[in-house]
Amino acid sequence: MHAEDDLDIPVWHAQKLFDAFLEDHLPALPELTQEMMAVIGAVGSTSPDDVAEMLEVRTARRRELVREHHMERVGRVEVFEKDRAGGEVVFLHTRWGAHNVGLVEGVQDFMADMFDMGSTPSVARLSI
Protein backbone atom coordinates (compact mmCIF):
# COMPACT_ATOMS: atom_id res chain seq x y z
CA MET A 1 0.00 0.00 0.00
CA HIS A 2 1.17 3.50 -0.70
CA ALA A 3 -0.25 7.02 -0.56
CA GLU A 4 -0.06 9.61 -3.32
CA ASP A 5 0.87 12.31 -0.82
CA ASP A 6 3.83 10.43 0.72
CA LEU A 7 6.65 12.99 0.65
CA ASP A 8 9.22 10.54 2.03
CA ILE A 9 8.88 7.84 -0.66
CA PRO A 10 7.12 8.72 -3.93
CA VAL A 11 4.16 6.53 -4.85
CA TRP A 12 5.78 5.58 -8.17
CA HIS A 13 8.22 3.39 -6.19
CA ALA A 14 5.35 1.12 -5.16
CA GLN A 15 3.81 1.22 -8.63
CA LYS A 16 7.15 0.21 -10.16
CA LEU A 17 7.42 -2.71 -7.73
CA PHE A 18 3.89 -3.88 -8.58
CA ASP A 19 4.64 -3.57 -12.31
CA ALA A 20 7.83 -5.63 -11.88
CA PHE A 21 5.68 -8.62 -10.88
CA LEU A 22 3.78 -8.24 -14.14
CA GLU A 23 6.76 -7.86 -16.47
CA ASP A 24 7.32 -11.58 -17.17
CA HIS A 25 3.65 -11.90 -18.19
CA LEU A 26 3.66 -9.05 -20.71
CA PRO A 27 4.92 -9.06 -24.30
CA ALA A 28 8.54 -7.91 -24.44
CA LEU A 29 9.52 -4.54 -25.80
CA PRO A 30 12.78 -4.00 -27.66
CA GLU A 31 15.48 -2.36 -25.58
CA LEU A 32 15.85 1.07 -27.13
CA THR A 33 19.19 2.85 -26.85
CA GLN A 34 19.74 6.55 -27.61
CA GLU A 35 21.28 5.59 -30.96
CA MET A 36 18.27 3.45 -31.87
CA MET A 37 15.91 6.24 -30.93
CA ALA A 38 17.81 8.63 -33.22
CA VAL A 39 17.43 6.37 -36.25
CA ILE A 40 14.17 4.59 -35.49
CA GLY A 41 12.13 4.33 -38.63
CA ALA A 42 15.10 5.28 -40.80
CA VAL A 43 17.41 2.24 -40.62
CA GLY A 44 16.15 -0.26 -38.07
CA SER A 45 13.25 -2.64 -38.39
CA THR A 46 11.45 -1.02 -35.45
CA SER A 47 9.38 1.93 -36.57
CA PRO A 48 7.50 4.33 -34.31
CA ASP A 49 4.30 2.59 -35.44
CA ASP A 50 5.76 -0.79 -34.40
CA VAL A 51 6.63 0.55 -30.95
CA ALA A 52 3.16 2.10 -30.58
CA GLU A 53 1.57 -1.22 -31.54
CA MET A 54 3.73 -3.11 -29.03
CA LEU A 55 2.69 -0.67 -26.31
CA GLU A 56 -0.98 -1.16 -27.19
CA VAL A 57 -0.59 -4.95 -27.01
CA ARG A 58 1.15 -4.67 -23.61
CA THR A 59 -1.56 -2.34 -22.31
CA ALA A 60 -4.30 -4.72 -23.44
CA ARG A 61 -2.53 -7.68 -21.83
CA ARG A 62 -2.10 -5.72 -18.58
CA ARG A 63 -5.85 -5.03 -18.54
CA GLU A 64 -6.45 -8.79 -18.86
CA LEU A 65 -4.10 -9.65 -15.99
CA VAL A 66 -4.84 -6.90 -13.46
CA ARG A 67 -8.19 -6.49 -11.77
CA GLU A 68 -8.79 -2.96 -10.58
CA HIS A 69 -11.30 -1.80 -8.00
CA HIS A 70 -11.94 1.78 -6.88
CA MET A 71 -12.55 2.18 -3.16
CA GLU A 72 -14.72 5.17 -2.36
CA ARG A 73 -12.89 7.85 -0.33
CA VAL A 74 -9.72 5.70 -0.19
CA GLY A 75 -8.21 5.09 -3.62
CA ARG A 76 -7.82 2.05 -5.84
CA VAL A 77 -6.75 -1.57 -5.54
CA GLU A 78 -4.87 -3.43 -8.26
CA VAL A 79 -4.76 -7.23 -7.99
CA PHE A 80 -2.56 -9.51 -10.06
CA GLU A 81 -2.76 -13.28 -9.71
CA LYS A 82 0.89 -14.27 -10.07
CA ASP A 83 0.48 -18.04 -10.14
CA ARG A 84 -2.13 -20.74 -10.43
CA ALA A 85 -1.80 -21.55 -6.73
CA GLY A 86 -3.77 -18.42 -5.90
CA GLY A 87 -0.84 -16.20 -4.98
CA GLU A 88 -1.88 -12.59 -5.46
CA VAL A 89 0.06 -9.36 -5.64
CA VAL A 90 -2.11 -6.55 -4.32
CA PHE A 91 -1.37 -2.83 -4.55
CA LEU A 92 -3.54 -0.47 -2.49
CA HIS A 93 -2.96 3.01 -3.89
CA THR A 94 -4.48 5.58 -1.52
CA ARG A 95 -5.10 9.24 -2.23
CA TRP A 96 -3.80 10.38 1.13
CA GLY A 97 -2.17 9.10 4.27
CA ALA A 98 1.35 10.34 3.60
CA HIS A 99 3.99 8.06 5.10
CA ASN A 100 1.48 6.79 7.72
CA VAL A 101 -0.99 5.36 5.21
CA GLY A 102 -1.86 2.52 7.59
CA LEU A 103 -3.74 5.02 9.76
CA VAL A 104 -6.18 6.02 7.00
CA GLU A 105 -9.76 4.92 7.65
CA GLY A 106 -10.57 1.99 5.41
CA VAL A 107 -6.96 0.88 5.00
CA GLN A 108 -6.93 -1.05 8.27
CA ASP A 109 -10.18 -2.79 7.31
CA PHE A 110 -8.71 -3.66 3.93
CA MET A 111 -5.54 -5.09 5.52
CA ALA A 112 -7.57 -7.10 8.04
CA ASP A 113 -9.52 -8.53 5.14
CA MET A 114 -6.40 -9.32 3.11
CA PHE A 115 -4.82 -11.25 5.96
CA ASP A 116 -8.10 -12.88 7.01
CA MET A 117 -8.12 -11.13 10.39
CA GLY A 118 -11.73 -9.99 10.29
CA SER A 119 -15.18 -11.06 9.25
CA THR A 120 -15.41 -8.95 6.09
CA PRO A 121 -15.36 -10.55 2.62
CA SER A 122 -11.95 -11.26 1.10
CA VAL A 123 -10.51 -9.35 -1.86
CA ALA A 124 -11.04 -12.43 -3.99
CA ARG A 125 -14.76 -12.05 -3.36
CA LEU A 126 -14.85 -8.34 -4.16
CA SER A 127 -16.26 -7.58 -7.57
CA ILE A 128 -12.89 -6.48 -8.93
ABEGO torsion letter per residue (X at the ends): XBBAABAABBAAAAAAAAAAAAAAABBBBBBBBAAAAAABGAABABBAAAAAAAAAAAAAAAAAABBBBBBBGAEBBBBBBABAAGBBBBBBBBABGEAAAAABBGAAAAAAAAAGABABBBAAABBX
